[in-house]
């Protein structure tokens, strides 16, 4: 039992670190490109899903030219990340947004939000 709890703790830490790195990449891309970037869950790796449950999905990082939190055909994808199947991630934000955006200054547009891991 103690080995399995250690493995589970390591898995959660690794996945949290990977999400943190993705957040920092989105922030740095917004600053470097001097454009709004956004992160959102995606089933098809092309468009955003309108769910706050990011579990077992891809996460799109894209340049959000029209600031709507939706990836349009003319908006470049910077990175696509895949969350592990067994990882539960839920994003809760002010105004029930399912996406997270960074301004060119590096701050988020929706200032309050929580990513929960299980």
Order of alpha helices (4+ residues) and beta strands (2+ residues): alpha-beta-beta-beta-beta-beta-beta
